[in-house]
Amino acid sequence: MEVINNLNRSRSEIDKASPLLFQSFHFSTLYTNIDLVDLKARMRVLINKVFNRMLKFHRFKFLMVQKTASNFRFLWLKNKTEIKLFENLHSFKVAEALDLISWLDFLLDNLFLCFGQGVYRQCIGIPMGTNCAVYLANFYLFTYEFDFIKHLLKSNTCPLVLHSLLLVRRFVDDLFVPNFLDFEKKLYLNQDSFGSGIYPKTFQLRSRFVAFLFIRLFIFVSGLLSRPKIVL
């Protein structure tokens, strides 16, 4: 794991004489607890930010995606006529920001499930079986993390917290937090605390033994000096 190697390299001899603190957290209610109204609003803002940036700095207005059984790629286009330069046009899809937003709104407004003899519309959370569920959950959490970083950048002491965040990693619903003593205090949104917090309180993040993506992490001491190292 790259973060493990970076952590080992970044510690000075003095640091290596003291123990490391490891924490890991798991979103136990991620998919089933997403507020769909909030999800649509945040995805709308995120999509517009991405497209506006590409238009401002590169004059790109359209996103072209190609998906086949053996290939997936995307390209940014300045106009739709550029798609004629590519072969197998049937495998390409071109979209503007409004297209992605409308498609996403349609998906989230039409989530249905069968229970017994009835058909019900899902109004809280997204089904894990939906093709894009993992991406929606990932982007949704990213919007909160992005807001948290923006908030820190506006504060005078932000370098202290930002430095501690350098090695924090999230893979969808798993968080790995090395050497950040007060991270648990910043997990949830709280306007009264420094940093304001990261995630909505509706999510349940459970602390557990030090593991990340089903890999247990250990510290051992080797050599004449105390040199904690992380091994898999």
C-alpha positions as CSV (number, residue, x, y, z in Angstrom):
1,M,0.0,0.0,0.0
2,E,1.4,3.4,-1.0
3,V,0.2,5.1,2.1
4,I,2.0,2.6,4.3
5,N,5.3,3.2,2.4
6,N,4.8,7.0,2.6
7,L,4.1,6.9,6.3
8,N,7.3,4.8,7.0
9,R,9.4,7.2,4.9
10,S,8.0,10.4,6.4
11,R,8.8,9.5,10.0
12,S,12.0,10.9,11.4
13,E,14.3,8.9,13.8
14,I,12.7,10.8,16.7
15,D,9.2,10.0,15.4
16,K,10.1,6.3,15.1
17,A,10.9,6.1,18.8
18,S,7.3,6.8,19.6
19,P,4.3,4.5,18.8
20,L,2.0,5.1,15.9
21,L,-1.7,5.6,16.3
22,F,-3.9,3.7,13.8
23,Q,-7.6,4.0,13.4
24,S,-10.0,2.6,10.8
25,F,-13.7,3.3,10.4
26,H,-16.5,1.7,8.4
27,F,-19.7,3.3,7.1
28,S,-22.1,0.7,8.3
29,T,-25.2,2.5,6.9
30,L,-23.9,4.2,3.8
31,Y,-26.0,3.1,0.8
32,T,-29.3,2.7,2.7
33,N,-29.1,6.0,4.6
34,I,-28.3,8.5,1.8
35,D,-30.7,11.5,1.7
36,L,-31.8,11.5,-2.0
37,V,-32.8,15.2,-2.0
38,D,-29.3,16.0,-0.6
39,L,-27.7,13.6,-3.0
40,K,-29.3,15.2,-6.0
41,A,-28.5,18.7,-4.9
42,R,-24.8,17.9,-4.2
43,M,-24.3,15.9,-7.4
44,R,-25.9,18.8,-9.4
45,V,-23.3,21.2,-7.8
46,L,-20.4,18.8,-8.4
47,I,-21.3,18.1,-12.0
48,N,-21.7,21.8,-12.8
49,K,-18.4,22.6,-11.1
50,V,-16.5,20.0,-13.2
51,F,-18.1,21.1,-16.5
52,N,-17.7,24.8,-15.7
53,R,-14.0,24.3,-15.0
54,M,-13.4,22.3,-18.2
55,L,-15.3,25.0,-20.2
56,K,-13.4,27.9,-18.5
57,F,-9.8,26.5,-18.8
58,H,-10.1,24.2,-21.9
59,R,-13.3,25.3,-23.7
60,F,-14.6,21.8,-23.4
61,K,-18.4,21.6,-23.2
62,F,-19.2,17.9,-23.8
63,L,-18.2,14.6,-22.2
64,M,-17.9,11.6,-24.4
65,V,-17.9,8.2,-22.9
66,Q,-17.3,4.9,-24.7
67,K,-18.2,1.7,-23.0
68,T,-17.9,-1.7,-24.6
69,A,-17.5,-5.2,-23.2
70,S,-13.7,-4.8,-23.2
71,N,-13.1,-1.1,-23.0
72,F,-14.1,2.0,-21.1
73,R,-12.7,5.5,-21.8
74,F,-13.8,9.1,-21.8
75,L,-12.8,12.3,-23.7
76,W,-13.8,15.9,-23.4
77,L,-15.1,17.6,-26.6
78,K,-15.5,21.2,-27.6
79,N,-18.5,20.4,-29.8
80,K,-20.5,17.3,-30.8
81,T,-19.3,17.2,-34.3
82,E,-15.9,15.9,-33.1
83,I,-17.5,12.5,-32.4
84,K,-17.5,11.8,-36.2
85,L,-13.7,11.4,-35.9
86,F,-14.2,8.1,-34.0
87,E,-15.1,4.7,-35.2
88,N,-17.9,2.5,-33.8
89,L,-20.1,5.5,-33.0
90,H,-22.8,3.2,-31.5
91,S,-20.6,2.6,-28.5
92,F,-20.2,6.3,-27.7
93,K,-22.4,8.5,-25.5
94,V,-22.0,12.3,-25.5
95,A,-23.5,14.4,-22.7
96,E,-23.6,18.0,-21.4
97,A,-23.9,18.8,-17.7
98,L,-27.7,19.1,-17.9
99,D,-27.9,15.7,-19.5
100,L,-26.0,14.0,-16.6
101,I,-28.1,15.9,-14.1
102,S,-31.4,15.0,-15.7
103,W,-30.4,11.3,-16.1
104,L,-29.4,11.2,-12.4
105,D,-32.6,12.8,-11.3
106,F,-34.6,10.3,-13.3
107,L,-32.7,7.4,-11.8
108,L,-33.1,8.6,-8.2
109,D,-36.8,9.4,-8.7
110,N,-37.5,5.9,-10.1
111,L,-36.1,3.5,-7.6
112,F,-38.6,0.7,-7.1
113,L,-38.5,-2.6,-5.2
114,C,-40.8,-5.6,-4.9
115,F,-41.9,-6.8,-1.5
116,G,-44.4,-9.6,-1.3
117,Q,-47.2,-8.7,-3.8
118,G,-46.4,-5.0,-3.7
119,V,-44.2,-2.6,-5.6
120,Y,-42.7,0.2,-3.6
121,R,-40.8,3.4,-4.5
122,Q,-37.5,3.8,-2.5
123,C,-37.3,7.4,-1.1
124,I,-34.3,6.9,1.3
125,G,-31.0,5.5,0.2
126,I,-29.9,3.9,-3.0
127,P,-29.9,0.2,-3.8
128,M,-26.5,-1.4,-3.9
129,G,-27.4,-3.3,-7.0
130,T,-27.8,-0.2,-9.1
131,N,-24.9,-0.1,-11.6
132,C,-23.7,3.4,-10.5
133,A,-24.4,3.0,-6.8
134,V,-20.8,2.7,-5.7
135,Y,-19.8,5.8,-7.8
136,L,-22.8,7.9,-6.4
137,A,-21.9,7.0,-2.8
138,N,-18.2,7.8,-3.5
139,F,-18.9,11.2,-5.1
140,Y,-21.5,12.0,-2.4
141,L,-19.0,11.5,0.4
142,F,-16.4,13.4,-1.7
143,T,-18.6,16.5,-1.7
144,Y,-18.6,16.6,2.1
145,E,-14.9,16.0,2.3
146,F,-14.4,18.8,-0.3
147,D,-16.5,21.2,1.8
148,F,-14.5,20.2,4.9
149,I,-11.2,21.0,3.2
150,K,-12.5,24.4,1.9
151,H,-13.6,25.2,5.4
152,L,-10.1,24.4,6.7
153,L,-8.4,26.6,4.1
154,K,-10.3,29.6,5.4
155,S,-9.1,29.1,9.0
156,N,-5.8,30.4,10.2
157,T,-4.6,27.1,11.8
158,C,-5.6,24.9,8.9
159,P,-2.0,23.7,8.1
160,L,-2.0,21.7,11.3
161,V,-5.1,19.7,10.4
162,L,-4.3,19.5,6.7
163,H,-0.9,18.0,7.5
164,S,-2.6,15.3,9.6
165,L,-5.0,14.6,6.7
166,L,-2.3,13.9,4.2
167,L,-2.2,10.2,4.9
168,V,-5.9,9.6,5.6
169,R,-7.4,7.4,2.9
170,R,-11.0,6.4,2.1
171,F,-12.0,3.6,-0.3
172,V,-15.8,4.0,-0.7
173,D,-17.0,3.0,2.8
174,D,-13.7,2.3,4.5
175,L,-11.5,4.9,6.2
176,F,-7.9,4.4,7.2
177,V,-6.5,7.1,9.6
178,P,-2.8,7.0,10.6
179,N,-1.3,9.3,13.2
180,F,-4.4,11.6,13.6
181,L,-5.2,11.6,17.3
182,D,-8.4,13.8,17.2
183,F,-9.8,12.5,13.9
184,E,-12.8,11.0,15.6
185,K,-13.9,14.4,16.8
186,K,-14.1,15.6,13.2
187,L,-16.1,12.8,11.8
188,Y,-19.5,14.4,12.0
189,L,-20.8,17.8,11.0
190,N,-20.8,20.2,13.9
191,Q,-20.9,23.9,13.3
192,D,-19.8,24.7,16.8
193,S,-16.4,22.9,16.6
194,F,-13.2,23.8,14.8
195,G,-13.2,22.4,11.3
196,S,-17.0,21.9,11.4
197,G,-16.7,18.1,10.9
198,I,-16.9,16.1,7.8
199,Y,-19.9,13.7,7.4
200,P,-23.6,13.9,8.2
201,K,-24.6,12.5,11.5
202,T,-27.1,10.2,9.8
203,F,-24.2,8.0,8.8
204,Q,-22.9,5.5,11.3
205,L,-19.1,5.2,11.3
206,R,-17.9,2.4,13.4
207,S,-14.4,2.2,14.7
208,R,-12.9,-1.2,14.6
209,F,-9.6,-3.1,14.9
210,V,-6.9,-1.7,12.6
211,A,-7.8,-3.0,9.2
212,F,-8.4,-1.4,5.9
213,L,-10.0,-3.2,2.9
214,F,-9.8,-6.5,4.8
215,I,-6.1,-6.2,5.4
216,R,-4.9,-6.2,9.0
217,L,-2.0,-3.9,9.8
218,F,0.7,-4.6,12.4
219,I,3.6,-2.6,13.8
220,F,6.9,-4.3,14.7
221,V,10.2,-3.1,16.1
222,S,13.4,-4.1,14.4
223,G,17.1,-3.2,14.7
224,L,19.0,-1.6,17.6
225,L,16.8,1.5,17.5
226,S,13.1,1.4,17.9
227,R,11.8,1.7,14.4
228,P,8.1,1.0,14.1
229,K,7.2,-0.3,10.7
230,I,3.9,-1.2,9.2
231,V,3.7,-4.5,7.5
232,L,0.8,-6.3,5.8
